Amino acid sequence: MFTPKYPPQDTAPPANTTPLPASDLPAPATPVAPAPVAPVSNRPVVQLTPGSALALAAGGGAVILVVGAVLVSMLLAVAITGMSVAVCALVIRSILNAERNR
């Protein structure tokens, strides 16, 4: 299905063709009128001044810091929860072992 399909060899054009004489060459094309230009929109063009570029960079940095703080706090929450579950498991295990040893 994905293999290329080649035409049979008898339908391929001959490899040795003779060039056309200079008198048989087509005439050069006449110049075509340029296409009409699209109308200009009335929307204002956004231009970044040095102050707005600095504000944009500061805003991007603030977003990165906030997202990083949220991700780190979520990681810490998972780690603290895991540690507390492990401590609870050790306490329950020691209580059950103390019951068996009596």
Secondary structure, DSSP 8 states (H G I E B T S, - for coil): --S-----GGGS--S------GGGS-----------------S------HHHHHHHHHHHHHHHHHHHHHHHHHHHHHHHHHHHHHHHHHHHHHHHHHHHH-
